[in-house]
Amino acid sequence: MSRPGTATPALALVLLAVTVAGVGAQGAALEDPDYYGQEIWSQEPYYTRPEPEPETFSPPLPAGPGEEWEPRPQEPRAPKRATKPKKAPKREKSAPEPPPPGCPPLGLETLKITDFQLHASTVKRYGLGAHRGRLNIQAGINENDFYDGAWCAGRNDLQQWIEVDARRLTRFTGVITQGRNSLWLSDWVTSYKVMVSNDSHTWVTVKNGSGDMIFEGNSEKEIPVLNELPVPMVARYIRINPRSWFDNGSICMRMEILGCPLPDPNNYYHRRNEMTTTDDLDFKHHNYKEMRQLMKVVNEMCPNITRIYNIGKSHQGLKLYAVEISDHPGEHEVGEPEFHYIAGAHGNEVLGRELLLLLVQFLCQEYLARNARIVHLVEETRIHILPSLNPDGYEKAYEGGSELGGWSLGRWTHDGIDINNNFPDLNTLLWEAEDQQNGPRKVPNHYIAIPEWFLSENATVAAETRAVIAWMEKIPFVLGGNLQGGELVVAYPYDLVRSPWKTQEHTPTPDDHVFRWLAYSYASTHRLMTDARRRVCHTEEFQKEEGTVNGASWHTVAGSLNDFSYLHTNCFELSIYVGCDKYPHESQLPEEWENNRESLIVFMEQVHRGIKGLVRDSHGKGIPNAIISVEGVNHDIRTANDGDYWRLLNPGEYAVTAKAEGFTASTKNCMVGYDMGATRCDFTLSKTNMARIREIMEKFGKQPISLPARRLKLRGRKRRQRG
């Protein structure tokens, strides 16, 4: 993507990190400064703090650039040390102390470390091989298949080990371990030794004084435990040797290694896998106050195209902030489609949140630089970005840190609700009506009403869910994407299986061909989603549909945002799973941004695919809530308050009908081409004869006369006269 002239506006964000870092001291925020008081982590690079020198060992290290470790500026911080999740911080308390200095993860969880770099002494079977010994890896539905939830040794004795080949000299600083992910079995390692090597033959054990150091492992299977090495060790290989394990279990573990690869410009493997970005953005994790401040900075940089607003509050009272990006922020422009991105429905799926904050910065910068593509997108689209739908859950995950939060800490709202399946189940209402072939149809194929029980105060509905519903009912969104984590795929509706006795079943919508295209537009432009050579994140292989999947054929979910959006509003919504690691380390954010940047933009551009237009009466006034039907597609949409509409369609010729109560329906043939840009297809509707009569009678203060009722009155009068 060409981005001319980015240097000048990029300078405006050079001070961004400093501005954000000073939030705690300045109290600059969009709300009152002490609303969610937290101290901001120190921005001081770890190499400026005193720490022990790395320890080397015999045989001596090979000659070359790895002989002396020289830290690079602003090296990423290691996660905080914690052995169990803590309670959410109270409003009056400050944030935790900064984490100890150290190195980032090598990338077992993010798959940066390949299967070929993991080795083990023995394995119980292939599905429990060394390649499965990755932090937070999840087992399949059938645990005894190829996709189980840990590395498990073939024997339970003290000679077992699992090792990582870093493929270059690395300064190892710590180890994070977990037990086996399993519903039925309890397997974890309670203590272990750590050994390092340069050649995988001669091993040196990490010492504690004169003896081998025994590290304390896990006390259960899911909560990660970090152990830092007493002195950093420089080597190529690192090995974990279990010394004890749960009494009723086996030697099974998942792990992550913390380490800083040493500079080696001659290492071809390293150069080939290195990922950099030229975008001058704020690549860090932002807590709630930092997120608000970042939004404020962007708004001050681009006041003419941005607006900050909130759609409601979380259970804990945190405002759900959104950023609008448009050439006329704050107003709906007739004929201009509305688009949204949402992230953070699961508070611990942090990558989507940070990608959207990066996207906000990027759009502002590129608009100021007059990037033609971005200027056109901003001026022709009203974009809404909601980075954190579940800020309460995020604060819990943020306290645990990127590696120590586990798979679920912060997933749910503060009152324990999963927003992802907290919307009303409108699918069942529709399908039951469709199955009643002999009876009258009581449910339309669109704009299905929310059941009364769901609207009651006693319903188990999160405050965040109610806020999103009100938001989507207020704004006529055409297309939306909700960013999630833990996988690498785009899922499209339906998410609920039609057969109630099944857990997986392909269940397409009437717009399946459109949803497939929308999903593929994101997946195909992502750097990894459609790569047939890439390793699966956990257990699922999505290459059959090229990085996309029908939600119900993956796993059934009742009350999803995707299904609700399609059946209750005009919006076509998809779930975009942006990475295997829900909460990647800060050092991974530039690479993840490069992976997703083009996809994020391409997907927004799809809002301009299909047909659009105005539905007006004979006086030129827009008709709200007019129904737009496409022949052969059993799903309608409706016009917005001004009579404008947008209907996403793939290229082709369509018979389109516009109808409204009191008006005569009109049908046109509308052609959708392959070039980007929706085809204009306007309608002018004439009032029906009965509507004209009513209008005339009401004008003169009379009610329209019903002829059948008139005849009955005359007959009654004649009977009375005869009697």
Secondary structure as UniProt FT lines:
FT   TURN            4..5
FT   HELIX           7..10
FT   HELIX           11..13
FT   TURN            14..15
FT   HELIX           16..21
FT   HELIX           23..26
FT   TURN            33..36
FT   HELIX           46..48
FT   TURN            65..66
FT   TURN            73..74
FT   TURN            91..92
FT   TURN            108..111
FT   HELIX           115..117
FT   STRAND          118..120
FT   HELIX           126..128
FT   HELIX           130..132
FT   TURN            135..136
FT   TURN            143..144
FT   STRAND          151..152
FT   TURN            158..159
FT   STRAND          162..178
FT   STRAND          189..197
FT   STRAND          203..205
FT   STRAND          207..208
FT   TURN            209..210
FT   STRAND          211..212
FT   STRAND          215..216
FT   STRAND          225..245
FT   TURN            247..248
FT   STRAND          252..261
FT   TURN            265..266
FT   HELIX           268..273
FT   HELIX           288..301
FT   TURN            303..305
FT   STRAND          306..313
FT   TURN            315..316
FT   STRAND          319..325
FT   TURN            329..330
FT   TURN            334..335
FT   STRAND          338..343
FT   TURN            347..348
FT   HELIX           350..368
FT   TURN            369..370
FT   HELIX           372..380
FT   STRAND          382..386
FT   HELIX           391..400
FT   TURN            402..404
FT   TURN            406..410
FT   TURN            414..415
FT   HELIX           419..421
FT   HELIX           427..435
FT   HELIX           452..455
FT   TURN            457..458
FT   HELIX           463..474
FT   STRAND          477..484
FT   STRAND          487..492
FT   TURN            500..501
FT   TURN            510..511
FT   HELIX           512..523
FT   TURN            524..525
FT   TURN            529..530
FT   TURN            532..533
FT   HELIX           543..545
FT   STRAND          548..550
FT   HELIX           551..554
FT   TURN            558..559
FT   HELIX           561..568
FT   STRAND          572..579
FT   HELIX           586..588
FT   HELIX           589..605
FT   HELIX           606..608
FT   STRAND          611..617
FT   TURN            618..619
FT   TURN            624..625
FT   STRAND          627..630
FT   TURN            631..632
FT   STRAND          633..638
FT   TURN            641..642
FT   STRAND          644..647
FT   STRAND          652..659
FT   TURN            661..662
FT   STRAND          666..672
FT   STRAND          679..680
FT   STRAND          683..685
FT   HELIX           689..699
FT   TURN            700..701
FT   HELIX           707..722
//
